[in-house]
Amino acid sequence: MKTIVIIGGGAGGISTANHLSYKLREKIEANDVKIVLIDPSRFHYYQPGFLEIPFGLMGQEETYREMNEVLAKGITFLQEKAIKIDLENRNVTTEKGQVKYDYLVIATGARYDYSAVPGFTEGADHFYTLEDSKTLKTKLNKFNEGTIVVGVSSMPYKCTPAPLEAAFLLHDMFKSRRLLDKVKIIYTYPMPMAFPDKGISDIALRMFDQRKIESNLDFKVKLLDTKSKELVSSNGTKIQYDLAIMTPPHRGSELIANSGFGDQFDWISVDKFSLNIIGHEDAYAIGDATNLQLSKSGSVADGEAIIVSDRIAQEIDGLSPYSLYDGSGGALMITGIGMASMISSNYTMAPMFMPESYAFYWLKLIYNKVYWNMTAKAVLTGVSK
Ligand SMILES: Cc1cc2nc3c(=O)[nH]c(=O)nc-3n(C[C@H](O)[C@H](O)[C@H](O)COP(=O)(O)OP(=O)(O)OC[C@H]3O[C@@H](n4cnc5c(N)ncnc54)[C@H](O)[C@@H]3O)c2cc1C
């Protein structure tokens, strides 16, 4: 019996488990293979919805489902927190016991390190968790006048276009409420550009000009002064705010810190093609948990899940694992109410921004619905390259 352990039931973990369940169905039924998924959360979350809740584009209850409802058959779900991984002895310690594995996939995502920016917890709002997204919606509904700062505390963070999307959605929301003359929107970014790619940054800055959205680039947030209501950057620049919508600082999971194989920010080093944890052919890491220079996105996590599940299935079938990840990822980026673009890239192609259209916007809204029965359920097994 071969045991495959997946830690984390988010975008990458669910996708890996479900792809493996389809690929290895006969072996699972013959008790030759066991798939175990470990996650303390009862629910699987569709995080892209968190950005849309404050603007009324998605309802909160549409963004999560019971883990057991999303998992394909033949997967054992342990609703437990993993607290240590021993890569040498192929063992995972959870808060309830030990789990031995033959193959390991780590998909523990990112955690938010609010303490890295003093004043963040008391002073900032954001849409990076369901609860914070709901709070932001309430605050925006009551906001009629003043300055909103929307931006990013530090790199890296999940969903590279999300803060730009928020700026455009804020603009259109206040436009439809006829409050644009009373509300100022300022976008901040910790790089000298508005987006990590120069071409897309130039497009975004042109769109800001058309909408009179101000920008303050190379602004690395050092602290939020909640008394004077100012964001202070590492070089002393200050921006006054009435509402600060800031992406929190991201780090890898505490599990990685406890297990002693992450980098200084607890991200995991993997081979960019095989996705093996460096030095461990039986262990993989995917999604936001890795230190790959890729967008921390569901599309990357899902693309990697397909490769890793292929490789494990190939090895169990007696082959040398041959599937390799090419860095493909993409995002439907909302550019306002009723408009969206699509960005795609891979290891050899710089991010490509497709012209905005109503069709991409509708695709985004449709994808929000079909995610549950398509991506999460891994029905596209066999369709990928
Ligand atoms: C506001 C927002 C908008 C986004 N928009 C998009 C978008 O439009 N397109 C896109 O592609 N991506 C988008 N993303 C990014 C996408 O949601 C993430 O990149 C994706 O979920 C990463 O998948 P993952 O499996 O690596 O991590 P996650 O989905 O975050 O899952 C990690 C899982 O690991 C579990 N875990 C953590 N620690 C432990 C432990 N010790 N033991 C066991 N389990 C543990 C957690 O409970 C969680 O279930 C967005 C994200 C946000 C927040």
The ligand as a Gaussian input file, in Angstrom:
#p B3LYP/6-31G(d) Opt

LIG

0 1
 C       -8.703000      38.411000      -2.372000
 C       -8.075000      37.336000      -3.202000
 C       -8.320000      37.295000      -4.564000
 C       -7.744000      36.309000      -5.344000
 N       -8.033000      36.261000      -6.684000
 C       -7.495000      35.293000      -7.458000
 C       -7.826000      35.189000      -8.822000
 O       -8.620000      35.973000      -9.368000
 N       -7.246000      34.196000      -9.552000
 C       -6.378000      33.315000      -8.989000
 O       -5.887000      32.421000      -9.696000
 N       -6.035000      33.395000      -7.678000
 C       -6.579000      34.348000      -6.896000
 N       -6.267000      34.420000      -5.552000
 C       -5.184000      33.603000      -5.009000
 C       -5.595000      32.182000      -4.666000
 O       -6.751000      32.143000      -3.873000
 C       -4.435000      31.521000      -3.930000
 O       -3.245000      31.769000      -4.615000
 C       -4.669000      30.017000      -3.857000
 O       -5.762000      29.762000      -2.998000
 C       -3.417000      29.302000      -3.372000
 O       -3.693000      27.945000      -3.187000
 P       -2.886000      27.113000      -2.090000
 O       -3.453000      25.758000      -2.140000
 O       -1.444000      27.316000      -2.275000
 O       -3.245000      27.821000      -0.695000
 P       -4.659000      28.041000      -0.023000
 O       -5.763000      27.940000      -1.020000
 O       -4.558000      29.300000       0.757000
 O       -4.820000      26.803000       0.956000
 C       -3.933000      26.573000       2.014000
 C       -4.577000      25.541000       2.932000
 O       -3.577000      25.040000       3.821000
 C       -4.163000      24.844000       5.078000
 N       -3.106000      24.833000       6.089000
 C       -2.278000      25.850000       6.448000
 N       -1.465000      25.444000       7.440000
 C       -1.775000      24.140000       7.694000
 C       -1.294000      23.178000       8.625000
 N       -0.339000      23.474000       9.508000
 N       -1.831000      21.926000       8.607000
 C       -2.799000      21.600000       7.700000
 N       -3.308000      22.494000       6.827000
 C       -2.799000      23.748000       6.825000
 C       -5.140000      26.011000       5.201000
 O       -6.149000      25.756000       6.185000
 C       -5.697000      26.108000       3.795000
 O       -6.875000      25.343000       3.635000
 C       -6.871000      35.366000      -4.751000
 C       -6.640000      35.402000      -3.364000
 C       -7.244000      36.360000      -2.584000
 C       -7.009000      36.372000      -1.097000

